[in-house]
Amino acid sequence: MTDAARWKATVYVGGLASLVTSGNLHDAFIPFGEIADITLPKNDAPNTTEPHRGFAYVEYEEADDAKEAIDNMDQSELFGRVLKVSAAKPPKSAEEGLGSKTAVWEQEGWLAEHAVSEEDRAAAAAGAAGHMDDDRMEDPMQGLEGLDVAGPKPE
């Protein structure tokens, strides 16, 4: 399965109580389809006593099963906490975007989106030069020489 297809078949489950385990999640989400994987991210902080960060990702074999789980489990209750269940978003790459350590214009994604070919530049320059020759832009201030007083003209 491709990465894009995997993310379409993955649901985000937020608002988990600290007592919840991957086994509990498996039991709660198995009615909606075959589960491929359950990820319960651990806390990175060394002094924490919490077993996980309060959210999980449940990956299904089929994207339709994920939609079914979202429809049925969002705003449901598990271990006394209301769950927030939605489609999982793919993680942002640390190599791209404003938070990366490389300049935006050196990133492949930015170049693909903003690069202009030499052919396009030549066509734009020819169009601009041709436009200026055909009809000159008139001076927007022309004809205002006699107006030195604001308001209506005296009669």
Disulfide bonds with the S-S distance in Angstrom:
none
